Amino acid sequence: MSGRPVKRSLTLRGHRTSVSLEDEFWRAFCTIADEKNIPINALAAEIDATREVDTGLASAIRVFVLNHYRG
């Protein structure tokens, strides 16, 4: 288990960005994208479009993953 976030690259609506996520959150995020049969960039774009302005993308992804597995 890695406690430190790792910087990951994503493309959102044609623009490159990065998020720092722990391995466990990244793997869970990728698994959810696979379950939904969509690319991780598309899932990240969905999350990005619905997050609050003052919420970072990495935090929004973590909360999304948490809520997915809680539901």
C-alpha distances in whole Angstrom, upper triangle without the diagonal:
4,6,9,11,12,16,17,21,23,26,28,32,32,31,28,25,21,19,16,13,9,8,7,11,12,12,13,16,17,17,19,21,22,23,25,26,26,25,22,24,27,24,23,27,28,25,27,30,30,28,29,31,29,26,23,22,18,19,21,19,16,19,20,17,17,21,21,19,21,24
4,6,8,9,13,15,18,21,24,26,30,30,28,25,22,19,16,12,10,7,6,8,10,11,12,14,16,17,18,20,21,22,24,26,27,26,24,21,23,26,23,22,26,27,24,25,29,28,26,28,29,27,23,21,20,16,17,20,17,15,18,20,17,17,21,21,20,22,25
4,7,9,13,15,19,21,25,26,30,30,28,25,22,18,15,12,10,6,8,9,11,12,14,15,16,18,19,21,23,24,25,27,28,27,26,22,24,26,24,22,25,26,23,24,28,27,24,26,27,24,21,19,19,15,15,18,17,14,17,19,17,17,20,21,20,21,25
4,6,10,13,16,19,22,24,28,28,25,22,19,15,13,9,8,6,8,10,11,12,14,16,16,18,20,21,22,24,26,27,28,27,25,21,22,25,23,21,24,25,22,22,26,26,23,25,25,23,20,17,17,13,14,17,16,14,17,19,17,18,21,22,21,23,26
4,7,9,13,15,19,20,24,24,22,19,15,12,9,5,4,4,7,9,9,9,12,14,14,15,18,19,20,22,23,24,25,24,21,18,19,21,19,17,20,22,19,19,23,23,20,22,22,20,17,14,13,10,11,14,13,11,15,17,15,16,20,20,20,22,25
4,6,10,13,17,18,22,22,20,16,14,10,8,5,5,6,7,10,10,9,12,14,14,14,17,19,19,21,23,24,24,22,20,16,17,20,19,16,19,21,19,19,23,23,21,23,23,22,19,15,14,11,13,16,14,13,17,18,16,18,21,21,22,24,26
4,7,10,13,15,19,19,16,13,10,6,6,4,7,9,10,13,12,10,13,16,14,15,18,19,18,21,23,24,24,21,18,15,15,18,17,14,17,20,18,17,21,22,20,21,21,20,17,14,12,10,13,15,13,14,18,18,17,19,22,22,23,25,27
4,7,10,13,16,16,14,11,8,5,5,6,7,10,10,13,11,9,12,14,12,12,15,16,15,17,20,20,20,18,14,11,11,15,14,12,14,17,16,15,19,20,19,21,21,20,18,14,12,10,14,15,12,14,17,17,16,19,21,21,22,24,26
4,7,10,13,12,10,7,6,4,7,9,11,13,14,16,14,11,14,16,13,13,17,17,15,18,21,20,20,17,13,11,9,13,14,11,13,16,15,14,17,20,19,21,20,21,18,15,12,11,15,16,14,16,19,18,18,21,23,22,24,26,27
4,6,10,10,8,6,5,6,8,11,12,15,15,17,15,12,14,16,12,12,16,16,13,16,19,18,17,14,10,8,6,9,10,8,9,13,12,11,14,17,16,19,19,20,17,14,11,11,15,14,12,15,18,16,17,20,21,20,22,25,26
4,6,6,5,4,6,8,11,14,15,19,19,21,18,15,17,18,15,14,18,17,15,17,20,18,17,14,11,9,6,9,11,8,8,12,13,11,13,16,17,19,19,20,18,15,12,14,17,16,14,18,20,18,19,22,23,22,25,27,27
4,5,5,6,7,10,12,15,16,20,21,22,19,16,19,19,15,15,19,17,15,18,20,18,17,14,11,10,6,7,9,7,5,9,10,8,10,13,14,16,16,18,16,14,11,13,16,14,13,17,19,17,18,22,22,21,24,26,26
4,6,9,10,13,15,19,20,24,24,25,22,20,22,22,18,18,21,20,17,20,22,19,18,15,13,12,9,9,11,10,7,10,12,10,10,14,15,18,17,20,19,17,14,17,19,17,17,20,21,19,21,24,24,23,26,29,28
4,7,10,13,16,19,21,24,25,26,24,21,23,24,20,19,23,22,19,21,23,21,20,16,14,14,10,11,14,12,10,14,15,13,14,18,18,21,20,22,21,19,16,18,21,20,19,22,24,22,23,27,27,26,29,31,31
4,6,10,13,17,19,22,23,25,22,20,22,23,20,19,23,22,19,22,25,23,22,18,15,14,10,12,15,12,11,14,15,12,14,17,17,19,18,20,19,16,14,16,19,18,18,21,23,21,23,26,27,26,29,31,31
4,7,10,14,16,19,20,22,20,17,20,21,18,18,21,21,19,21,24,22,22,18,15,13,10,13,15,12,11,15,15,13,15,18,18,20,19,20,18,15,13,14,18,17,16,19,22,21,22,25,26,25,28,30,30
4,7,10,13,17,18,20,17,15,18,19,16,17,20,20,18,21,23,22,22,19,15,13,10,13,14,11,11,15,14,11,14,17,16,17,16,17,15,12,10,11,14,14,14,16,19,18,19,22,23,23,25,28,28
4,7,10,13,14,17,14,12,16,17,14,15,19,19,17,20,23,22,22,19,16,13,11,14,14,11,12,15,14,12,16,18,16,18,17,17,15,11,9,9,12,13,12,14,17,17,17,20,22,22,24,26,27
4,6,10,12,14,11,10,13,14,12,14,17,17,16,19,21,21,21,19,16,12,12,15,13,10,12,15,13,12,15,16,14,16,16,15,12,9,7,5,9,10,9,11,14,14,14,17,19,19,21,23,24
4,7,10,12,10,9,13,14,13,14,17,18,18,20,22,22,23,21,18,15,15,18,16,13,16,18,15,15,18,19,17,18,18,17,14,10,9,6,9,12,10,10,14,15,14,16,19,19,20,22,24
4,6,8,6,6,10,11,10,12,14,15,16,18,20,20,21,20,17,14,15,17,15,13,16,17,15,15,19,19,17,19,19,18,15,12,10,6,9,11,9,8,12,13,11,13,16,16,17,19,21
4,5,5,6,9,10,11,12,14,16,17,18,20,21,22,21,19,16,17,20,17,16,19,20,17,18,22,22,20,21,22,21,17,15,13,10,11,13,11,9,13,14,12,13,17,17,16,19,21
4,6,5,6,9,10,10,12,14,15,16,18,20,21,20,18,15,17,20,17,16,20,21,19,20,23,23,22,24,25,24,20,18,16,12,14,16,13,11,15,15,13,14,18,17,16,19,21
4,5,5,6,9,10,11,12,14,15,16,18,20,19,18,15,18,20,17,16,20,20,18,20,23,23,21,24,25,24,20,18,16,13,14,15,12,10,13,13,10,11,15,14,13,15,18
4,6,5,6,9,10,10,12,14,15,16,18,17,16,13,15,17,14,13,17,17,14,16,19,19,17,20,22,21,17,15,13,10,10,11,8,6,10,10,7,9,12,12,11,14,16
4,5,5,6,9,10,11,12,14,15,16,15,13,10,12,15,12,11,15,16,14,16,19,19,18,21,22,22,18,15,13,10,12,12,9,9,12,12,9,12,15,14,14,17,19
4,5,5,6,9,10,10,12,14,15,15,13,11,14,16,13,13,17,18,16,18,21,21,21,24,25,25,21,19,16,13,15,15,12,11,14,13,10,13,15,13,13,16,18
4,5,5,6,9,10,10,12,14,14,13,11,14,15,12,13,16,16,14,17,20,19,19,22,24,24,20,18,15,13,14,14,10,9,12,10,7,9,12,10,9,13,14
4,5,5,6,9,10,11,12,11,11,8,11,12,9,9,13,13,11,14,16,16,16,19,21,21,18,16,13,11,12,11,7,8,11,8,6,10,11,10,11,14,15
4,5,5,6,9,10,10,10,8,6,10,11,9,10,14,14,13,16,18,19,19,22,24,24,21,19,15,14,16,15,11,12,14,12,10,13,15,12,13,17,17
4,5,5,6,9,10,10,10,9,13,13,11,13,16,16,15,18,20,20,21,24,26,26,23,21,18,16,18,16,13,13,15,13,10,13,14,11,11,15,15
4,5,5,6,8,9,10,9,12,12,9,11,14,13,12,16,17,17,18,21,24,24,21,20,16,15,16,14,11,12,13,10,8,11,11,8,9,13,13
4,5,5,6,5,6,6,9,8,6,9,12,11,12,14,16,16,18,21,23,24,21,20,16,15,17,15,12,14,15,12,10,14,14,11,13,16,16
4,5,5,6,7,8,12,11,10,13,15,15,15,18,20,20,21,25,27,28,25,23,20,19,20,19,15,17,18,15,13,16,17,13,14,18,17
4,5,8,10,11,14,13,11,14,16,15,16,19,20,20,21,25,28,29,25,24,21,20,21,19,16,17,18,14,13,15,15,11,12,16,15
4,6,9,10,12,10,9,12,14,12,14,17,17,17,19,23,25,27,24,23,20,20,21,18,15,17,17,14,13,16,15,12,14,17,15
4,7,9,12,10,10,13,15,14,16,18,19,20,22,25,27,29,26,25,21,21,23,20,17,19,20,17,16,19,19,15,17,20,19
4,6,8,6,7,10,11,11,13,15,16,17,19,23,24,26,23,22,18,19,21,18,15,18,19,15,15,19,18,15,18,21,20
4,5,5,7,9,10,11,13,14,16,17,19,22,24,25,22,20,17,17,19,17,14,17,19,16,15,19,19,17,19,22,21
4,5,5,6,8,10,11,12,14,16,16,20,21,22,19,17,13,13,16,14,11,14,16,13,13,16,17,15,17,20,20
4,5,5,6,9,10,10,12,14,15,19,19,21,18,16,12,13,16,14,12,15,17,14,15,19,19,17,20,23,22
4,5,5,6,9,10,11,13,14,18,19,21,19,17,13,15,17,14,12,16,17,14,15,18,18,16,19,22,21
4,5,5,6,9,10,11,12,16,18,20,17,15,12,13,14,12,9,13,13,10,11,15,14,13,16,18,17
4,5,5,6,9,10,11,14,15,17,14,12,8,9,12,9,7,11,12,10,11,15,15,14,17,19,19
4,5,5,6,9,10,13,14,16,14,13,10,12,14,11,10,14,15,12,14,18,17,16,20,22,21
4,5,5,7,9,12,14,17,14,14,11,13,14,11,10,14,13,11,13,16,15,14,17,19,18
4,5,5,6,10,12,14,11,11,8,10,10,7,7,10,10,8,10,13,12,12,16,17,17
4,6,5,9,9,12,9,9,6,10,10,8,8,12,12,11,13,16,15,16,19,20,20
4,6,9,10,13,11,12,10,13,14,10,12,15,14,13,16,18,17,17,21,22,21
4,7,9,12,10,12,10,13,13,9,11,14,12,11,14,16,14,15,19,19,18
4,6,8,6,8,8,11,9,6,9,12,10,10,13,15,14,15,18,19,19
4,5,5,8,9,12,11,9,12,14,12,13,16,17,16,18,21,21,21
4,6,8,10,13,12,11,14,16,15,16,19,20,19,21,24,24,24
4,7,10,12,10,10,14,15,14,16,19,19,19,21,24,24,25
4,7,8,7,7,10,11,10,12,15,15,16,18,20,20,21
4,6,5,6,9,10,11,12,14,15,16,18,20,21,22
4,5,5,6,9,10,10,12,14,15,16,19,20,21
4,5,5,6,9,10,11,12,14,15,17,18,20
4,5,5,6,9,10,11,12,14,16,16,18
4,5,5,6,9,10,10,12,14,15,16
4,5,5,6,9,10,10,12,14,15
4,5,5,6,9,10,11,12,14
4,5,5,6,8,10,10,12
4,5,5,6,9,10,10
4,6,5,6,9,10
4,5,5,6,9
4,5,5,6
4,6,5
4,5
4
